[in-house]
Amino acid sequence: MDLVTERGGLSAKVELAKLSIGEQQLLVLARSILRNRASAWKCILILDEATSSIDNAMQVKIQGIVEKEFRENTVITVAHKLDLVRKCDTVIVLEDGRVAHCGAPSDVLQEEH
């Protein structure tokens, strides 16, 4: 934590050009986790293709971290990968900007097939 403080804190500017897309995604997630830990308030975390540029092994680790760190919060996940939504409470499938399916992941997956 001292290193983060020395470099300007959570809001410090980072030269994104020096980071890969995956590293940028991890940086944003790390900042969200640290802010969430420091806050007494519940938050809404929106993950829009948050693991799109990360390999599968790292994706599994990140899913576990998000589940642990944000278990008391609302997490909205935008994803195209089924593995990312299987553990969600509710899945909403959009087609042409409209809700096509809504429900538990297992129910929605059955409707799709």
N, C-alpha and C positions, 0 to 999 in steps of 0.2 A: 504494500500500500504506500510505503514511503516513496518508492520509485515513481508511482503514479502522481503523487503530490509534487515531487520534485520536477516533474515534467509538465506541470500545469494543471493537474487534476483531470477529472473525467471529461471535461469540455476542451481539453488542450487540442490544438489543431494538429492534425497528422497529415503528412504528405501522402495522400491516397495513391498517387502515381507510383509510389515505391512499394505498394502492397498489391498482392494478387486479389482478384475478386473474392476468393474464399477467405483470405486474411481480412479483407474489409468486412465481410459478413461476420466473422468471428469477433472482430473488434467491436462492432455495434452490439452484438449479443453480450459480450463481456461488460460493456458499459451499462447495458440494460440491467444485467444481474447486479452489478455494484450499486446502481441507483436504487433498485428495488430493495436490496438489503439495508440501505441507509434510510429508507422511507418507512414511516409508520402507516402510510396509506396503502390501500390495495390499488392495483393498477390493471390496465387492460394492455396486454402485449399483443401486437399485431405482427405476425411473421409472414411476410410475403415472399414465398420461394426462398426462405432463409438458408436453406442448405443446397441450393441449386448448383453451386460451384464447389461443393465439398464431396469428398469420396464417401462411399457407403459406411465404412468403419467410423469415420468422424461423424457422419450423420447420426448413427446410432448413439454415439457418446453425447452428442448435442441434445438429442431427444431426451435422454435420461437426465441431463442437466436441467433442461427446461422444465420437465415434469417435477423435479425436486425443488428447484429454485422458485417456480411460479405456481406451486400447487394450490396456494390460497388466492390466486388471481384468475382473472379471465384471460384466456389465451385464444386468439383467433389466428388460425393457420390457413394461409392460402397455399395450396399445393396441387401438383399434378401427380405426385407419387402416392400410390395407395398406402405404402408403408408408413407415411407420415400422418395419415388420418385414422388408422385402425384403432388407436388408443384414445381418440377423441370421444367426448360425451355425445356430441351431435355433429352430423355431417350435413352440409348443404351443397347440393350439386347445382351449378348454374349452367343453363344452356340458352344461348342467344339473349343473355341478360335477364333471364327469368329463372325462378326456382323450379327445377325439374324434379328434384328428390330432396327429402329432408327427413332425418331420423338418426337412429343409432347406426354406427358404421356397418354392422352386420346386416341390418335391414336394408340400408341403402345399396349395399353391394348385391344383395339378392334381387332388388328391384331392377338394377342395372342389367342383370343377366337374364 
